[in-house]
Amino acid sequence: MSEANDANLIMKGRYNLTRNVILYYGVKVNNAFKFSEGKYDDVVEKLAGDTVTEGYCEKIRSKMERHKLLQDFANGKNEGKLEYKKYALAGNAVWVELKYTLFEEPNTND
């Protein structure tokens, strides 16, 4: 992904929403990406858990919920963004912009 060179990028990922799996997910730590495995739903819970208020937490859970995104894609919506405040590793609160693009994998129809 070309955005990996963006100095402001703090995480990146690619997921199969149909199968609820992480294809790759990396968090930037000391200018390097640490990658994880698991389920997309777990990533949403991690993002929601790092927010500074319950309002942001619920906003992430509702907007990024897997079945909702699949339905959005079926209805022709294939991208979006979400801004929220989260706690950084140092404990300070920072504004984050989460951008996403949805697409169908032609080889699997996922």
N, C-alpha and C positions, 0 to 999 in steps of 0.2 A: 504494500500500500504506500503510495507516495507521501501521504501525510506523516509517515514515520519520521521524516526529516524536519517536521515542524517543531520548533523549540518549545512551543506552548502545549504540545500534545502530552497528555498525562496517561492516557490509556487508549487501547485500540482493540477491536475484536471482530470476529466473524463467527456467525452462529447459524445453525440449521434450526429454524423455529419449528418446522414440522416435526422434527425428531427430538427437539429440546436438548440439543447438544452444542457444546462449544467446539468450533472448528479451530479457532485460536483466540486467545484473550491475553493481552499483555498489559502490565502496569509499569509505568516508567519509574525506575528507582535508580538514583545516581546516574542519570543519563543513559540507562540501559533498560530494556524491557524484560520483565519477569513474566513468563507465560504460565497459564493455569489450564487445567482440564476440568470437566464437569458438565453441569447443566446450565442452560440459558437462564432458567428460573432462579438459580443460585446467584448469578451475576446481578439480576434485577434486585434481589434481596440485599446484596452487598452494596449496590449503589444507593438503595433506599436507606440502609443502615448508616451510611456516612453523612447523611444530610443533617442540617442544623435544626430543623423543625419538623414536627409531625406532618405539617402541611406539605412540605417538599417531599417527604417520605411517601405520602399517599399519592402525590402528583406523579412521581416516578412509577410507583406500582401500577397505577391506573393507565398511564400513557404507554408504558413499556411492556405491559402484560402480553404474553406470547399470543394468546388466542385473539386478543384485540388487534395486534399487529397483522396476524394472518387474515383477519376479516377486513382490515383496512386495505391490505394488498389485493384481496379479492374484489374490493370495491374501487380499485384503481389508484389508491394512494400508495406511493412507493418511496416517500421520503418525509422526513420531519426533523424537528429539533426541539430541545427542551433546555431551559435555563434554570439553574437552581444553585443554592448555596450549600457547600459541603465542607467537612473538616479535612484539612490537608494533613499530611504525615506529621508536620510540626505542631499540630493542634490548633492552628489558626483557621478561621473561616475564609473560604475563597469562593468566588463565583465560577461556575462551570457551565459550558455550553456543550450539550450532548447532541450530536448529529447522527442520523442514521439513514441508510438507504436499504430498501427491500427489493429483492429480485428473486426470480425463479431460477433454480439450477436446471438447465435444459436436459442434462443427462439423467436426472432422477425425478424431475417434476416437483422436487421439494422447494 
